[in-house]
Amino acid sequence: MENDQNYPQVEGQQTPQNQNRTISSHSTASLVLGLVATVAWIIPLIGYPVTIIGLVQGAKGFREDGSGRATAGKVLNIIFLIFTVFSSIFGILYMSGAF
């Protein structure tokens, strides 16, 4: 029994299903923006757009290919969006004289 690559296949062994699978550029963009968000959350003016765009790209990428990159990007962006919200609240309280 031969598979697509002319390698002998052991009976009961399955060929890799995802071998020719392509990763969506939206998934990669989401992961990259999630990594940028690890620093961008400190300045909310930068953190909000980076994390929100990263979430949108992650959702698009997950719909297209369901890859782990899209999932990792979405998780990073959600975590650092929460950090950005807390950074905003702290900044507002600090500037109002509460601290």
N, C-alpha and C positions, 0 to 999 in steps of 0.2 A: 504494500500500500504506500503510495507516494503522496506527499503534500505539494503545495504550490511552489515550493522552493527546491524541489527535487531532493529533499533529505528524506531518508527512510523514516517512516512514522510507526511507532510502536502501537500495537493494537490497543484501543481504548484511550489513546492519548489524543488530546484535542489540539488543533493548531491555534496559535494566538489570534484572537478575534480583532484586537485593536491595533494590529501591526501597522496598518496604513491609515490610521486615524490622525487627523490633523487637529491641532489646537487652535482655537479661535483667537483672533487678535484682541477681541474684547476680553477674553479670559486673561491674557497676558497683561493688557492695560490695567485691569482691575488689580492684579497682583502687584504690579509696579506701583500703582497709586496707593495701594495698601502699605507698601514699604515706605513710600514717601510720607505717608500719613504718620508713620512712627515718629517723625520729627515735626511735621506740619501742625500737629494738634496744639503745640505750645502757643502759636499765634492763631487765634480763631479765624481771623480774616483770611488766612491761607488754609487752615484746617477744614473749614466747612466746604469750600468748593472741591478740594481734593478728595475728601471722604465721600461726598455725595456723588460726584462724578464716578468715583471708584465703585460705589454701590450699583449705580446704573449700568456701568460696563460689566460688572460681575453678573448681574441679572441677565443681561443680553448674552454673555458668554456661556452661562449655565444653560440657557435655553438652546443655544446652538450646539454645544458639544458635551455639556454635563461634566466637564473636566474638574479635576482637583484644584487646578489653578484658579478657576472661577470661584470655587468654594473657599479656598484660602484667601483670595482677594476680598470676598464679601465679609468673611469673618474679621479680617484685619480692619477693614473699613468700618464695620459696625463698632468694633472695640474702640477705635480711635475717634469715631464720631462722638461716642459717649465721653471720651476724654476731652474732646473739643468743647462739648457742652459744659462740662465741669470747669474747664479753663475759662470759658466765657463768664460763667456765674462768679467764679473767683475774681476775675478782672473787674466785673461790674461792682461787686461788693468792696473790693479794694479801692477802686476809684471813688466810691461814694463815702468812704471814710469808715466803713464798718469794721475794718481791721486796723 
